[in-house]
Amino acid sequence: MDLRPLLLFAGAGAFLWAIARWRTAVQLVMVLLVLEGAIRKWLFPGAQDLVYLAKDVLLLGVYVGCLRDRALDRFKPPPLPAFYTALALGAVVGFLQIFNPKLPNLLVGLLGFKAYLLYVPLLFVVPAALPTDRELVSFLRRYILLSIPVGILGVAQFLSPSSSFLNVYARTDAATGYVSTFGSSEFVRVTATFSYITGYGSYLVAITILVQAYLAATRWRLRHSLAAYVALGMAAVGMLMTGSRGPVLILALLFPLYWWLAVMRGAEGGATFGRLLVGVSLLGLLLASAGSDALSAFIGRAAGTEDIGDRLVLPFISPWETLPDAGPLGYGIGATHQTAAAVTPGIVPYSWLDGHAFEAESGRVMFELGPVGFLLVYFARVYLIVFALRQVFSLATTFHRAIATACLMFFLAELPGSIVFDVTSDLFFWFFGGLLLTVMRLDRVAILRAARASAAAGSSAAAARPQTSPLPAALARRERAP
């Protein structure tokens, strides 16, 4: 039975529903990002392309619904003229690049435009969709809880043979039965609910950073945070089971920054650090016992790698090596995108690239957009890093500072990463951008309410704690960093 017409009909209904319930739909999109691969692999393997586009259809409905609701009129984004100018000019350059004569057809350009720009409006939609601390914390808790069954599925895949129905990919070469393993080991490199290893690795980076932010806000207390501890342990085991060295290395490099900004700067920095050490020790025991096979497989794969240094510097030198080949205008937006071959039937895949091949995203962006487009794209990314760092030092509330730190860490992690060509990283990147603007607004609201409560009560004690926060006391305490 051909389910594609039914899925198309369901997609139209989902679009209309997203317009009417756009706030809920934003959260559903983030959940669908996690479950999409599972749906493609096991429920609708014959309509993978339609399922792949489902979250984009929902997001378009969200954008329409948000504009109809005039929610953006009530949310005043911070004045960032340089950043907004870069985004606007980038959109103009991206639109013009759709018509680059070096592209094989307009569909490739349209897919490329989507990859670069479709998720950018989340910067402004997320703050409007999560208007209170209560709703933000509720979403984060549920999202952290969701990561636990995802991790359990990954464990089941790791313990299953490569021939198991659990170990399939949502891609065309899945029909060959090929599944990546740890070299000569019989253990597979897991994907959990994601289409392939790359997406799961990107998700694990994002969820680990979110869990760390939540634990920082609770000062790593076990009370109110048991699920977060479990989620962190599952994420750590999941990273080992993917066999991907990049996420582990990136988070290890970012941990000192997390320790300084999110753990030690608060009034209880010493006590928080002590609880963090206990938590990390417990995590180490978990990996040494329950995750010993995963740890051994990961170490075995990492030990056989000799190109780590080259891979670390590649994202930073690739643009300059690519510039002579790209020329002043590039080869067109989407020219190197992995979906381009799907919309160019009858053409030898990627023959329009004239034999050029790339590994780092920075080189691909330079090749597609040329130097002007490249500078606009990376200016926006660097700007968000600097802006997030400023908010970490300026926000007043412990919880809001923790989320800002998480945003900073994710922006840093993805600077050399693959935001455009990995849809998981792409959506998370702009979602974290929206989270940053969300906590900025909520922090201002908390300060104003505390000031009003202080004026009404005539007491300085009332100003010490935002009165309307739904969080536990450790999250609600308003602390100024020393």
C-alpha positions in Angstrom: 0.0 0.0 0.0 1.4 3.4 -1.0 1.3 5.6 2.1 2.7 8.7 0.4 -0.7 10.3 -0.5 -1.8 9.7 3.1 1.4 11.3 4.5 1.0 14.3 2.2 -2.6 14.8 3.5 -1.4 14.4 7.1 1.3 17.0 6.3 -1.2 19.5 5.1 -3.2 18.9 8.3 -0.1 19.3 10.4 0.7 22.6 8.7 -2.7 24.0 9.5 -2.5 22.7 13.1 0.9 24.3 13.6 -0.6 27.7 12.5 -3.3 27.4 15.2 -1.1 25.9 17.9 2.2 27.4 17.0 3.6 27.5 20.6 3.1 23.8 21.1 4.3 23.1 17.6 7.7 24.7 18.3 8.2 22.1 21.0 6.9 19.3 18.8 9.4 20.2 16.2 12.3 19.8 18.7 10.8 16.4 19.7 10.3 15.4 16.0 14.0 16.2 15.4 14.8 13.5 17.9 12.3 10.9 16.6 12.4 11.6 12.9 15.1 9.0 12.2 13.2 6.3 14.0 10.1 7.1 12.0 12.1 7.0 8.7 13.9 3.8 9.6 11.1 1.7 11.1 7.6 3.2 10.4 7.8 4.7 6.9 11.0 3.5 5.2 9.3 4.0 1.8 8.6 7.7 2.4 11.8 8.9 4.0 11.9 12.1 2.0 8.4 13.1 3.2 9.2 12.4 6.9 12.5 14.2 6.5 10.6 17.4 5.5 7.8 17.0 8.2 9.6 19.2 10.8 10.1 21.9 8.1 6.4 21.9 7.2 5.6 22.3 10.9 8.1 25.1 11.3 6.6 27.0 8.3 3.2 26.6 10.0 4.8 27.9 13.3 6.1 31.0 11.5 2.8 31.8 9.9 1.0 31.2 13.2 3.4 33.4 15.1 2.9 36.2 12.6 -0.9 35.9 12.6 -0.9 35.9 16.4 1.3 39.1 16.3 3.4 37.4 19.1 6.5 39.0 17.6 5.0 42.4 18.2 4.9 41.7 21.9 8.5 40.4 22.0 11.0 43.1 21.5 14.4 41.6 20.5 17.5 43.3 21.7 19.0 45.9 19.5 21.8 44.1 17.6 22.1 46.1 14.3 25.3 44.5 13.1 24.0 41.0 13.7 20.6 41.6 12.1 22.3 43.4 9.1 24.6 40.3 8.6 21.6 38.0 8.7 19.7 40.2 6.2 22.6 40.5 3.8 23.2 36.8 4.1 19.6 36.1 3.1 20.0 38.4 0.1 23.3 36.7 -0.9 21.7 33.3 -0.4 18.7 34.2 -2.5 20.9 35.4 -5.3 23.0 32.3 -5.1 19.9 30.2 -6.0 20.4 31.5 -9.5 24.1 30.8 -9.7 24.7 29.5 -13.3 27.1 26.8 -12.0 24.2 25.0 -10.2 22.6 22.2 -12.1 19.0 23.4 -11.4 17.0 25.7 -9.2 15.9 22.9 -6.9 19.5 22.5 -5.7 19.6 26.2 -4.9 16.3 26.1 -3.1 17.4 23.2 -0.9 20.6 25.0 -0.1 18.7 28.2 0.8 16.6 26.1 3.2 19.6 24.6 4.8 21.2 27.9 5.4 18.2 30.0 6.4 15.0 28.1 7.3 15.8 27.8 11.0 17.1 31.3 11.5 13.6 32.7 12.6 13.8 30.5 15.7 15.9 33.3 17.1 12.7 35.3 17.5 10.0 32.6 17.6 11.4 30.7 20.6 11.2 33.7 23.0 7.6 34.2 21.9 6.8 30.6 22.3 8.2 30.3 25.9 7.0 33.5 27.5 7.6 32.4 31.2 10.1 30.7 33.3 7.6 28.0 34.1 7.1 27.1 30.5 10.8 27.1 29.7 11.7 24.9 32.7 8.8 22.5 31.9 10.0 22.1 28.3 13.7 21.6 29.4 12.7 18.9 32.0 10.6 17.0 29.5 13.3 17.3 26.8 15.9 15.9 29.3 13.6 13.0 30.2 13.1 12.2 26.5 16.9 11.7 26.2 16.8 8.7 28.6 14.7 6.3 26.4 16.7 7.5 23.4 19.9 6.5 25.2 18.4 3.1 26.2 17.7 2.4 22.5 21.3 3.2 21.8 22.4 0.6 24.4 20.1 -2.0 22.9 21.6 -1.3 19.4 25.1 -1.6 20.8 24.4 -5.0 22.4 22.6 -6.2 19.2 24.4 -7.7 16.2 24.8 -5.6 13.1 22.2 -7.8 11.3 19.5 -6.8 13.9 16.5 -4.8 12.7 17.5 -2.2 15.3 20.7 -1.4 13.4 19.6 0.2 10.2 20.1 3.6 8.6 17.6 6.0 7.1 19.5 6.3 3.9 19.7 4.6 0.5 22.7 2.5 1.2 20.8 0.9 4.1 19.5 -1.6 1.6 23.0 -3.1 1.3 22.9 -4.0 5.0 26.1 -2.1 5.7 26.4 -0.9 9.3 29.5 0.9 10.7 31.3 -1.0 13.5 34.3 -0.3 15.7 36.9 -1.6 13.3 37.4 -5.3 13.8 35.1 -5.3 16.8 31.7 -6.9 16.5 30.0 -3.9 18.2 28.1 -1.4 16.0 28.4 2.3 16.2 24.9 3.3 17.4 22.5 5.8 16.0 19.6 5.5 18.5 16.5 7.2 17.0 18.6 9.2 14.5 19.1 8.5 10.8 22.8 8.2 11.1 25.7 8.5 13.5 26.4 12.2 12.8 22.9 13.3 13.8 23.0 11.3 17.0 26.5 12.7 17.9 25.2 16.3 17.4 22.2 15.6 19.5 24.4 14.2 22.3 26.4 17.3 22.4 23.3 19.5 22.6 21.6 17.4 25.3 24.8 17.1 27.4 25.1 20.9 27.4 21.5 21.3 28.3 21.8 18.8 31.1 24.9 20.5 32.4 23.1 23.9 32.4 20.2 22.4 34.4 22.6 20.8 36.9 24.5 24.1 37.2 21.2 25.9 38.0 20.4 23.3 40.7 24.0 23.6 42.0 24.4 19.9 41.1 22.1 18.9 44.0 20.7 15.4 43.6 17.3 16.5 44.8 15.2 17.7 41.9 18.0 16.6 39.5 18.0 12.7 39.6 16.6 12.5 36.0 19.2 15.0 34.8 22.0 12.8 36.4 20.6 9.7 34.6 20.3 11.6 31.3 23.9 12.8 31.6 25.1 9.2 32.2 23.1 8.0 29.2 24.5 10.7 27.1 28.1 9.9 28.1 27.6 6.2 27.4 25.9 7.1 24.1 28.9 9.2 23.0 31.2 6.2 23.5 28.9 3.9 21.6 28.8 6.2 18.6 32.5 5.9 18.2 32.7 9.6 17.2 35.7 11.2 18.7 34.6 14.8 17.9 31.8 15.2 20.4 34.0 13.8 23.2 36.9 16.0 22.4 34.8 19.1 22.0 33.0 18.7 25.4 36.3 17.9 27.1 37.7 21.2 25.7 34.7 23.1 26.8 34.5 21.7 30.3 37.0 24.1 31.9 34.8 27.0 30.5 31.7 25.4 32.0 33.5 24.9 35.4 34.5 28.5 35.5 31.3 30.2 34.2 28.6 27.9 35.5 30.0 26.3 38.6 32.6 28.6 40.3 31.1 32.0 39.7 28.1 31.6 42.0 27.9 32.3 45.7 28.1 28.5 46.4 30.9 27.8 43.9 33.0 25.6 46.3 30.0 23.5 47.4 28.8 23.1 43.8 32.2 22.1 42.7 32.3 19.4 45.4 28.9 18.0 44.3 30.1 18.1 40.7 33.2 16.0 41.6 30.9 13.5 43.3 28.6 13.4 40.2 31.6 13.0 37.8 33.0 10.3 40.0 29.7 8.4 39.9 29.6 8.8 36.1 33.1 7.4 35.9 32.1 4.4 37.9 29.1 3.9 35.6 31.3 4.0 32.5 33.8 1.6 34.2 31.2 -1.0 35.0 28.0 -0.9 32.9 29.7 0.9 30.0 33.0 -1.1 30.0 32.5 -2.6 26.6 31.6 0.8 25.1 34.6 2.4 26.7 36.9 -0.3 25.5 35.5 -0.1 21.9 35.8 3.7 21.9 39.4 3.6 23.2 40.4 1.0 20.7 39.0 3.1 17.8 40.5 6.4 19.1 43.9 4.7 19.7 44.2 3.9 16.0 43.7 7.5 15.0 46.7 9.5 13.9 45.0 12.5 12.1 43.4 14.2 15.2 45.7 17.3 14.9 44.9 17.6 11.2 41.2 17.3 11.7 41.3 20.0 14.5 42.9 22.6 12.2 41.1 21.6 9.0 38.0 23.8 9.6 40.2 26.9 10.1 42.4 26.4 7.1 39.9 24.9 4.6 38.3 28.2 3.6 41.6 29.7 2.6 42.6 26.6 0.6 39.2 26.6 -1.1 39.1 30.3 -2.0 41.0 30.1 -5.2 38.7 27.4 -6.5 35.5 29.1 -5.3 36.3 32.4 -7.0 34.5 35.6 -6.2 30.9 34.2 -6.5 31.2 30.5 -5.6 29.5 27.6 -7.1 26.0 28.3 -5.8 24.1 27.7 -2.6 23.5 24.0 -2.0 26.1 22.9 -4.6 27.8 20.5 -2.1 24.8 19.6 -0.1 24.1 15.9 0.5 20.6 16.2 -0.9 21.6 17.8 -4.2 21.9 14.4 -6.0 18.3 13.6 -5.1 16.9 16.5 -7.1 19.2 16.1 -10.1 18.0 13.0 -11.9 19.9 12.2 -15.1 23.0 14.1 -14.0 26.1 12.5 -12.7 26.0 13.3 -9.0 28.1 16.4 -8.2 29.6 16.5 -11.6 29.0 20.3 -11.4 31.7 20.6 -8.7 34.4 20.0 -11.3 36.0 17.3 -9.2 36.3 19.4 -6.0 35.7 17.6 -2.7 35.5 18.9 0.8 35.4 17.6 4.4 35.1 20.7 6.6 31.9 22.7 6.4 33.9 26.0 6.4 35.4 25.0 3.0 32.1 24.0 1.6 30.5 27.4 2.6 33.4 29.2 0.9 33.0 27.1 -2.2 29.2 27.6 -2.4 28.9 31.3 -1.5 32.2 32.8 -2.2 34.1 35.1 0.1 31.3 37.6 0.7 28.8 34.9 1.7 31.4 33.1 3.8 32.2 36.2 5.8 28.5 37.0 6.5 27.8 33.4 7.6 30.8 33.2 10.0 30.4 36.8 11.2 27.0 35.8 12.5 28.3 32.7 14.2 31.2 34.6 15.9 28.9 37.4 16.9 26.6 35.0 18.8 29.6 33.7 20.7 30.7 37.1 21.8 27.1 38.2 22.6 26.4 35.0 24.6 29.6 35.6 26.7 28.4 39.1 27.5 25.1 37.7 28.7 26.8 35.2 30.9 28.4 38.1 32.8 25.4 40.4 32.8 22.3 38.2 33.6 21.2 38.4 37.2 19.5 35.1 37.8 21.3 31.8 38.4 19.1 29.8 36.1 19.2 32.3 33.3 23.0 32.6 33.5 23.2 28.8 33.3 21.2 28.7 30.1 23.3 31.5 28.6 26.4 29.5 29.4 24.9 26.5 27.7 24.2 28.7 24.6 27.8 29.9 24.6 29.1 26.4 24.9 27.0 25.2 22.0 28.0 28.1 19.8 31.6 27.4 20.5 31.2 23.7 19.9 29.6 24.3 16.5 31.9 27.1 15.2 34.1 24.4 13.5 31.1 22.1 13.2 28.6 21.4 10.5 25.6 23.7 11.1 24.5 23.9 7.5 25.1 20.4 6.3 23.9 18.6 9.5 20.2 19.3 10.0 20.4 18.3 13.7 23.1 20.8 14.5 21.4 23.4 12.2 18.1 23.3 14.1 19.8 23.1 17.5 22.1 26.1 16.7 19.2 28.5 16.0 17.1 27.0 18.8 20.0 27.8 21.3 20.0 31.3 19.8 16.4 31.6 20.6 17.0 30.3 24.1 19.6 33.0 24.7 17.1 35.7 23.7 14.5 34.0 25.8 16.5 34.1 29.1 17.5 37.7 28.4 13.9 38.7 28.3 12.9 36.5 31.3 15.8 37.9 33.3 14.6 41.5 32.7 11.1 40.4 33.7 12.4 38.8 36.9 14.3 41.9 37.9 11.3 44.2 37.3 9.0 42.0 39.3 11.4 41.8 42.1 11.8 45.5 42.1 8.0 46.0 42.2 7.7 43.5 45.0 10.4 45.3 46.9 8.7 48.7 46.4 5.3 47.3 47.5 6.6 45.5 50.5 9.2 48.1 51.5 11.7 45.4 52.1 15.0 44.7 50.5 14.5 41.0 51.2 11.8 40.8 48.5 14.3 42.0 45.9 16.6 39.0 46.6 14.3 36.5 44.9 12.0 36.8 41.9 8.6 35.8 43.3 7.0 34.2 40.3 9.6 31.7 39.4 8.3 28.1 39.2 11.7 26.6 40.0 13.1 25.0 43.1 14.8 27.4 45.5 18.2 26.7 44.0 17.0 27.7 40.6 15.0 30.7 41.7 17.7 32.3 43.8 18.8 35.6 42.3 22.5 35.8 42.7 25.0 38.4 41.5 28.2 36.8 40.4 31.2 38.0 42.4 
